[in-house]
Amino acid sequence: VQLLYYHNILKINNKYKFLVNNRGIGPYGKEINQSDVKLGDVAQLSFDGQKFGHTLIIINVDNKSLEGIKIASHTFDNYGKSIAEYTFQKVRFIQIEGVRE
């Protein structure tokens, strides 16, 4: 079960499905509106408007605009970058509601 958990959480395109559908061990969450984002939530970007290909962790919310939502990501070691600084077609937000053991 643990191996399945780590395999699912690491694949970008499966993160959304894993988090919002997980009923077993590990983190679970729900898709939320931009107006509901807070520290620790996840943002996913779609650069082509079809597939979501980049996952960001929200580390600060100055305000609920894209300029006010700050993220951390592994790409170029971004920390404190505004989501608005990315060029993308779509964004979705996921709130982590908890973790099951």
JOURFEN-V247540 format. One line per field, one symbol per residue. psi: psi as a letter, one per 20 degrees, with the letter a starting at -180 (. if undefined). burial: I if it has 24 or more other ideal C-beta (glycine too) atoms within 12 Angstrom, else O. A space follows every 10 residues. Layout:
BEGIN
psi=???
burial=???
END
This chain:
BEGIN
psi=ggggghgghh pgiigggggi ipjbqaqqaq prqhijqrpi rpqpqohijf qpjppqppiq ngrjrhhioq rqrhoklpoj qqhiiqorhq qqqppohapq .
burial=OOOOOOOIIO OIOOIIOIII OIOOOIIIIO IIOIOOIIOI IIIIIOOOOO OIIIIIIIIO IOOOOIOOII IIIOOOOOOO IIIOOIOOOO IIIIIIOOOO O
END
